[in-house]
Amino acid sequence: MHFCVVKSRTIKIFIAMVVVAVLLGISFQGGACAGVFFGNTTRRVPIYNVQTENKQVAISFDAAWGADKTEEIISVLKEFNAGATFFLVGFWIDKFPEKVKAIDDAGLEIGTHSNTHPDMAKLSSDTMKSELTTSIEKIEKITNKKVELFRAPFGSYNNALLSTCDSLNLKAIQWDVDSLDWKGLSAGEVTNRVVSRAKNGSIILCHNNADHVVEATRLILQSLTMKGYKVTSIGDLIYKDNFTINNNGTQIQN
């Protein structure tokens, strides 16, 4: 009798594990993010990288606290004929509108990084929407171009935030290669981190005012170019429609 009870419990546990494994393998089509089931809830996931056979990666720069290196970054990108995406915070736009124009005039992509750089996951849905729409209006007023991408401050997101992105036709973007340039690493250390981790479809995270970002950007672009990679904006890397996102945040073309 004791053996039967143990065996029954073992079977139930095994079945439960199989069910969870199946649910974790589910990805959802379209929208700004994927969904992964956990019990009775669904955790949604932004785009971390892209599945592609092309030797292409995207580089991005978050801008919130300073601007003195921005035009040097633009010059380096131009030197290597590389694209890039700049995620701008609203108060940065207010302080440096001429830098926003310089980024746009260089043909580089601009996305929103919120208006005041809060932890968006802690906000109400109405406040989330205000953070996004306010910053978007500031960007579009200068560039006269539609904003299509959003990166959450601190990389912090939840279902409510990603649903808000969907309602505004924004694609939520994370990253799979973190330069950690904000930690004061040397240009060489930043370059080694990025180049050793980059692969087809990677999204690289940098910051426009990190200590050694200009030199690191040049070294990164030089190294990736030598490895045969094309470095572009995120908008030129991701799929616009007919895609799914798996539970690791990889965007896959259907």
C-alpha positions as CSV (number, residue, x, y, z in Angstrom):
1,M,0.0,0.0,0.0
2,H,2.8,2.4,0.9
3,F,4.5,1.6,-2.4
4,C,1.3,2.5,-4.3
5,V,1.0,5.8,-2.6
6,V,4.6,6.8,-3.4
7,K,4.2,5.7,-7.0
8,S,1.0,7.7,-7.4
9,R,2.6,10.8,-6.0
10,T,5.6,10.3,-8.3
11,I,3.4,10.0,-11.3
12,K,1.5,13.2,-10.4
13,I,4.7,15.1,-9.9
14,F,6.0,13.9,-13.3
15,I,2.7,14.9,-15.0
16,A,2.9,18.3,-13.4
17,M,6.5,18.8,-14.6
18,V,5.5,17.9,-18.2
19,V,2.6,20.3,-18.2
20,V,4.9,23.1,-16.9
21,A,7.5,22.3,-19.6
22,V,4.9,22.5,-22.3
23,L,3.5,25.8,-21.1
24,L,7.0,27.3,-20.9
25,G,7.6,26.4,-24.5
26,I,4.6,28.5,-25.7
27,S,5.4,31.8,-27.4
28,F,2.9,34.3,-28.6
29,Q,2.6,36.0,-32.0
30,G,3.0,39.7,-32.7
31,G,2.7,42.6,-30.3
32,A,5.5,44.2,-28.3
33,C,6.3,41.1,-26.3
34,A,5.7,37.4,-25.8
35,G,3.8,35.7,-23.0
36,V,5.0,32.8,-20.8
37,F,2.6,30.9,-18.5
38,F,3.4,30.6,-14.8
39,G,0.6,28.8,-13.0
40,N,-2.6,30.9,-13.7
41,T,-0.7,34.0,-14.8
42,T,1.1,35.0,-17.9
43,R,4.5,36.8,-17.8
44,R,5.1,38.9,-20.9
45,V,8.5,39.4,-22.4
46,P,10.0,42.2,-24.6
47,I,12.5,41.7,-27.4
48,Y,16.0,40.8,-26.2
49,N,17.5,39.7,-29.5
50,V,16.5,38.5,-33.0
51,Q,16.8,35.1,-34.6
52,T,18.6,35.6,-37.9
53,E,21.1,33.9,-40.2
54,N,22.5,37.3,-41.2
55,K,25.7,38.6,-39.5
56,Q,23.9,41.6,-38.2
57,V,23.7,43.2,-34.7
58,A,22.2,46.4,-33.4
59,I,23.9,48.9,-31.1
60,S,22.0,51.2,-28.8
61,F,22.7,54.1,-26.5
62,D,20.6,55.1,-23.5
63,A,20.6,58.9,-22.8
64,A,19.5,60.3,-19.5
65,W,22.2,62.1,-17.6
66,G,24.7,63.8,-19.9
67,A,25.4,64.8,-23.5
68,D,28.9,65.9,-24.0
69,K,30.0,62.7,-25.8
70,T,26.9,62.4,-28.0
71,E,28.3,64.1,-31.1
72,E,31.6,62.2,-30.9
73,I,29.6,58.9,-30.8
74,I,27.7,60.1,-33.9
75,S,31.0,60.8,-35.7
76,V,32.3,57.4,-34.9
77,L,29.2,55.7,-36.1
78,K,29.4,57.7,-39.3
79,E,33.1,56.7,-39.7
80,F,32.1,53.0,-39.7
81,N,28.9,53.6,-41.7
82,A,27.0,52.0,-38.7
83,G,23.4,52.6,-37.6
84,A,22.3,52.9,-34.0
85,T,19.3,53.6,-31.8
86,F,19.3,56.2,-29.1
87,F,16.8,55.8,-26.3
88,L,16.1,59.3,-24.9
89,V,14.6,60.4,-21.6
90,G,12.2,63.3,-21.7
91,F,14.1,65.6,-19.3
92,W,17.3,64.9,-21.4
93,I,15.3,66.0,-24.5
94,D,14.3,69.2,-22.7
95,K,17.8,70.0,-21.7
96,F,19.5,69.0,-25.0
97,P,17.1,69.5,-27.9
98,E,20.0,70.3,-30.2
99,K,21.5,66.9,-29.5
100,V,18.2,65.2,-30.4
101,K,18.3,67.1,-33.7
102,A,21.9,66.1,-34.3
103,I,21.1,62.4,-33.7
104,D,18.1,62.7,-36.1
105,D,20.0,64.7,-38.7
106,A,22.7,61.9,-38.8
107,G,20.0,59.4,-39.8
108,L,20.1,57.5,-36.5
109,E,17.0,56.0,-34.9
110,I,15.4,57.5,-31.7
111,G,13.3,55.7,-29.3
112,T,11.8,56.7,-25.9
113,H,13.4,55.8,-22.6
114,S,10.4,57.3,-20.6
115,N,9.9,60.9,-19.6
116,T,11.4,61.0,-16.1
117,H,13.3,57.7,-15.9
118,P,11.3,56.0,-13.1
119,D,10.9,52.4,-12.3
120,M,8.0,51.9,-14.7
121,A,6.9,48.6,-13.2
122,K,6.0,50.5,-10.0
123,L,3.7,53.0,-11.7
124,S,-0.1,52.9,-12.4
125,S,-1.1,52.2,-16.0
126,D,-2.2,55.8,-16.5
127,T,1.1,57.1,-15.3
128,M,2.9,54.6,-17.5
129,K,1.0,55.9,-20.5
130,S,1.7,59.5,-19.5
131,E,5.5,58.8,-19.2
132,L,5.5,57.3,-22.7
133,T,3.2,59.7,-24.5
134,T,4.9,62.8,-23.0
135,S,8.4,61.7,-24.1
136,I,7.2,60.6,-27.5
137,E,5.6,64.0,-28.2
138,K,8.9,65.7,-27.3
139,I,10.8,63.5,-29.7
140,E,8.3,63.8,-32.5
141,K,8.1,67.6,-32.2
142,I,11.8,67.8,-33.0
143,T,12.2,65.0,-35.5
144,N,8.8,64.9,-37.1
145,K,9.2,61.1,-37.2
146,K,7.1,58.5,-35.5
147,V,8.6,56.8,-32.4
148,E,8.2,53.1,-32.5
149,L,10.6,51.7,-29.9
150,F,10.8,51.9,-26.1
151,R,13.3,50.7,-23.6
152,A,12.3,50.6,-19.9
153,P,14.6,52.4,-17.4
154,F,16.6,49.9,-15.4
155,G,15.2,47.2,-17.7
156,S,12.3,47.0,-15.3
157,Y,9.0,45.9,-16.8
158,N,5.8,44.1,-16.1
159,N,2.6,43.0,-17.9
160,A,0.9,46.3,-17.5
161,L,3.8,48.2,-19.0
162,L,4.0,45.9,-22.0
163,S,0.3,46.1,-22.5
164,T,0.6,49.9,-22.5
165,C,3.3,49.6,-25.1
166,D,1.0,47.5,-27.3
167,S,-1.8,50.2,-27.0
168,L,0.7,52.8,-28.2
169,N,2.1,50.6,-31.0
170,L,5.5,50.6,-29.4
171,K,7.8,47.6,-29.5
172,A,9.5,47.1,-26.1
173,I,13.2,46.5,-26.4
174,Q,15.7,45.0,-23.9
175,W,19.2,43.7,-24.8
176,D,21.2,40.5,-24.7
177,V,24.7,42.1,-24.7
178,D,25.3,44.5,-21.8
179,S,28.5,46.6,-22.2
180,L,28.5,47.6,-18.5
181,D,30.1,50.8,-19.7
182,W,28.4,52.8,-16.9
183,K,30.6,51.0,-14.4
184,G,33.6,52.9,-15.5
185,L,35.2,49.9,-17.3
186,S,38.1,50.7,-19.6
187,A,37.4,50.9,-23.4
188,G,39.2,47.6,-23.8
189,E,37.2,45.9,-21.1
190,V,33.9,47.2,-22.6
191,T,35.0,46.1,-26.1
192,N,35.9,42.6,-24.9
193,R,32.6,42.2,-23.1
194,V,30.6,43.2,-26.2
195,V,32.6,41.4,-28.9
196,S,32.8,38.2,-26.9
197,R,29.1,38.1,-26.4
198,A,27.7,39.4,-29.7
199,K,26.1,37.0,-32.1
200,N,23.7,37.2,-35.0
201,G,20.7,39.2,-34.0
202,S,22.2,40.6,-30.8
203,I,21.1,44.0,-29.3
204,I,23.9,45.8,-27.6
205,L,23.3,48.1,-24.6
206,C,25.6,51.2,-24.2
207,H,25.2,54.6,-22.6
208,N,25.9,57.9,-24.3
209,N,27.8,59.5,-21.5
210,A,29.8,56.5,-20.1
211,D,33.4,57.4,-19.2
212,H,35.0,55.6,-22.2
213,V,32.1,55.2,-24.5
214,V,33.6,57.0,-27.5
215,E,36.8,55.0,-27.6
216,A,34.8,51.8,-26.8
217,T,32.3,52.4,-29.6
218,R,35.2,52.8,-32.1
219,L,36.9,49.6,-30.9
220,I,33.6,47.7,-30.9
221,L,32.7,48.8,-34.4
222,Q,36.2,48.0,-35.6
223,S,36.2,44.5,-34.1
224,L,32.7,43.6,-35.2
225,T,33.3,44.9,-38.7
226,M,36.4,42.7,-38.9
227,K,34.3,39.7,-37.8
228,G,32.0,40.4,-40.7
229,Y,29.1,41.9,-38.8
230,K,26.9,44.7,-40.0
231,V,26.0,47.1,-37.2
232,T,22.6,48.7,-37.5
233,S,19.8,50.4,-35.6
234,I,17.4,48.2,-33.7
235,G,14.6,49.1,-36.2
236,D,16.7,47.7,-39.0
237,L,17.3,44.5,-37.1
238,I,13.9,43.5,-35.7
239,Y,10.9,42.1,-37.6
240,K,8.0,44.6,-38.0
241,D,5.2,41.9,-38.3
242,N,4.6,38.2,-38.7
243,F,6.8,37.3,-35.8
244,T,6.8,35.4,-32.5
245,I,8.9,36.0,-29.4
246,N,9.9,33.0,-27.4
247,N,10.2,32.9,-23.6
248,N,13.9,33.9,-23.8
249,G,12.9,37.1,-25.6
250,T,14.2,36.1,-29.0
251,Q,12.1,37.5,-31.8
252,I,11.5,34.9,-34.6
253,Q,10.2,35.5,-38.1
254,N,7.2,33.3,-38.9
